[in-house]
Amino acid sequence: SISKIAAISMRCGFLQTVANGRKMSTTHLVGAVDQGTSSSRFLIFSAKDGKLITFHQQEIEQKYPNEGWCEEDPIEILGSVQTCISEAMNKLKALDISPDRIKCVGITNQRETTLVWDKVTGKPLYNAIVWLDMRTASTVKQMIGQTPNKSKDDLRLQCGLPITTYFSALKLRWLLDNVPEVAAAVEDGRCLFGTVDAWFFGVDESVLPEIRSSSEILGDQQAALVGQQCFQPGQAKNTWSNPRMGAVAIAGACIRWLRDNLGIISSSEESGSSVFTTKEHIARAALEAVCFQTRELLEAMNEDSGIPLKSIQVDGGMTANGLLMQLQADLMGIDVVWMSQSGTDVVRNCLQDEWEQIV
């Protein structure tokens, strides 16, 4: 939540309350918490031109207790954000820039990852169930069987999506059925749930946060689309980390698997750098698999929208791999355009008046 991030920020020593108006400085800065599936980052940008000043990033351990399951420790997630903020502050000070110049903080986070906690103690009641987790596959089948037409698309008019394991509501249903601590906390009125898309899956409304409109809150991928100024029909972007909209569930995680599980590469940039050794053939095959899945998504989008894409803008950690970007361009037959990660051109060009009022 914003209040929690503010509390983290205050503990790390860069937010302050100014009673008599805003404290002004020659160059205002903007902080951004980017809490993703595989890592957390805190980035600091110039409010004037959107340039990245400094950042710190920390990976998050993913746990696989059973085949198809994926969990993360909520305390580790929170701690990684705290560490990233603290280390970014140290880097800012090393540049002889005062943290007082940070005037606001934005946050984006992994959206369908399900987290439940005790509202009295603040402690998690279970590990965070990551969005790509497949443990609710049987629940999906049961829910589809309860729909009028026994179809996964019966709720598409209400929510725009088929019934799939992505729904955090189904993950919450699993927690209620399988974790006694969660069920007891709900019964006692102490359970809080961290996402907003669960009101029609048999979950008590008291567990859910307030629903807000998309004009007030943008998800991470939609915000990135705005940040890259994709406002015209036929414009698109691809976030090469853990994409969701047209979703390739295993993209960045695939490269992480090559690095951590097989030990055949040391970084994303290394994968595919050569084809003269066996491990590089495997690495290239992994890259091509992700690219082929991405091409399938774009072909489906072209068919549904009737607007063929002429180019696609990209960002995210995997864009550091030049071979991957070239493979994607070749397979799709369109230009792949790498953009700056800041995305704050939209502030300068489209929201300048509002921005000036904020800072």
Order of alpha helices (4+ residues) and beta strands (2+ residues): alpha-beta-beta-beta-beta-alpha-beta-beta-beta-alpha-alpha-alpha-alpha-beta-alpha-beta-alpha-alpha-beta-alpha-beta-alpha-alpha
